[in-house]
Amino acid sequence: MEDMCGVVLSLLEIFRLSQKYMLGNFGEANRKLTKTQFFIIMAIWKKKNMSMSQVASAISASKEQTTRAMIPLEEEGYVRRYHDEKNRRIVRVEMTEKGYGVLDRVRNHMISNLGKRLELLTEEEQEWFSDAADRMLELMLKIDGAV
């Protein structure tokens, strides 16, 4: 159990630093997008279109919180919500061209932020960092049952 405590603390620190390095100065990339809204757009981008319940699950938020965050995204024209053709009770959401544009801008900002940090590492350390990130994601997805 003591080993697990160290793992938990390490993961929390990785989470904190990841947000700091990639989402630091987040407002500079897009003044109208919150971090929650960014995670929503990322989830939709990965799946192309999703039900609102799937979006909530993907970002680990309640349906109510997801709906509140989604309204401004729709008002800004980043996403489009519509009723499922087969089951009108299901609300689906998809990204618009404007949404893809804002996602590209924020992603480029994140890449730039992280790139500046990685410049502090040697080329070998950068490769190790990239490999470690890929491996960690692979293991986390396996734990999550997604692989």
N, C-alpha and C positions, 0 to 999 in steps of 0.2 A: 504493500500500500504506500510505503514511503517513496518508492520509485515512481508510482503513479502521480504523486503530488508534484514531483519534479517535472514530469511530462506536462501536467496541467499548467504549471507556472511557465514553462518554456513556451507552450502554445499561446498562452495569454500574452506573453511578451512579443512573440512573433506577430500576433494579431495587431497589437498596439503599434509596433514598429512598421508593419506593412501599411497600416492606415496612414501613419505619419509620413512615410516616404512616398507613397503613391497619391494619397488624397490631401497632402499638405497644400495649403493655399488653393484649396478646391474651388473657392469662389472666383478665382482668377480665370478658370477655364469656362465657367458658366455661372453667372450670377443668379440664374433662376432655378437651378437644379439643386435639390438637397441630396445628401448622400443616400438616403432611402430611395429617392426617386432614381438616382443613378443605378442602384442595385436592381430596381424594377426594370429599368431599360436594359440592363445587362442580361437579366433573366429572359426577357422577351426576345432579345437579339439572338440568344443561343437557341431558342426553340421556334422562332419565327412567329408563332401565335400561341397563346395560352388562354386557359380559362382564368378568371380572377382568383379562383381557389388555388390553382396551380401556381400563380404568381405569388400569392401569400405564402404558400408552402416553400417556394423556392427562396424567398428572402427571409424566411422564419419570422413572419409577422402575422398578426391577426387579419382576418378579412376586412374588418372595419378600418384598421390602420392602413392597409393596402389601398382600400377605396379612397380614403382621405388623401393619400399621397398621389393617387392616380388622377384625381380630378384636375389638378393644375397641369399635369402632363397632357391630358386631353385638351384642356383649354389652350395650351401653348401650341398644340398641333403636333406633339411628339409621338402620340399614340392614338389609335382609333379603337373605341370599344363598340361591340356589336353583339347581337344575340345569335347564338348558335342556331344554324338552320334546322338541325334535327331535334334539338331540345331548347326551346325558346327561354327556358328558365336559366340556362347557362349563359353568362356574359363572357365573351371572349375579347381578347385585346391583341393588337398587332402594332408593330412599329410603322411610322410613316417615314417618308424621305427626310423630313425635317428632323425626326427623331434620330435617324441614322447619322445625320450631319452633326447633331449635338453630341452623340455618342463618340463619333470620330474625334471631335475637338477635345472632349474630356479624356479619352483614351490617349491621345497624343500628349496631353498635359501630364498624364500619369507616367507614360513612357519616358518623357523628358525628366520628370522629377526623379524617378528611379535610376535612370541612366546617369544623372549627375552624381548620385550616391555611389553607384557601382564603379565610377571612374576612380574612386579611392582605393579600389582593389586591384591586385595584379591580374593579368589576363588569365592565369591559372585559377585564381580565386573566383573570378567572374564565371568561368566555366563550371567550377564546383558549385557555386551559388545557383546557377541555372539548373544543373543536374539535380541538386538537392530540392529545389522548388518543384521540379517535375515529379520527382520521386515522392515527395511529401503529398502532393496533390493526388497522385495515384493511390497512395495508401489511405488517404482520407476518403476518397471516393469508394474504395473497397470497404472501409468501415461503414460508410453510409449506405452501402448496398447498391450503389449506382454502377458498379463495374461488374 
